[in-house]
Structures are given as C-alpha cells and as structure tokens.
Amino acid sequence: MDEDLLQATTLKPKRKGALRPLRFLRDEKSGGVLFLFSNPAETISADDKEWVFETRMGPMEVKTKFTAKDMRYLGKLAI
C-alpha cells in the first residue's frame, strides 16, 4: 500500500514533468499524510506559477491547484 501511495502522488508545475515524493509520513492520531519531495531547485523555480498536486488513496482522489506565491516561506520558494 505504501508504494502504491507514492506512485499515485505527483506534484507538477504547469508545462513540466511531474515530481514524485521520496516518502511520506502518516499522523496516526489525525490520519493526515505529509508527502516529502526532494529539493527540486534545479528543475523548478518561482517562475513556475501554477502547480497541481494529485494523489489517490483507494477510491478517493485528491487534486488541487495552487500558485508559487502560496509556496513561499521567508520570501523564498519552499516545497
């Protein structure tokens, strides 16, 4: 199941190839999942304005779009 979740999850800047998470952490108490991606500084920049996160957990599919502006921390792009 864990490998399936990693394979079903992507983070993709518009018009570029998708990134896959290296691993994920599951909060047993809340059931929340945190996906950890490698540092894509060589391939992704703040110029990639629109992003799409997708995952599938069993019958549930999650897809959301967001902007690079939403991913800034202390003025820098942070994924």
Secondary structure, DSSP 8 states (H G I E B T S, - for coil): -HHHHHHT-EEEETTS--B--SEEEE-TTT--EEEE----TTT--TT--EEEEEEEETTEEEEEEEEGGGGEETTEE--
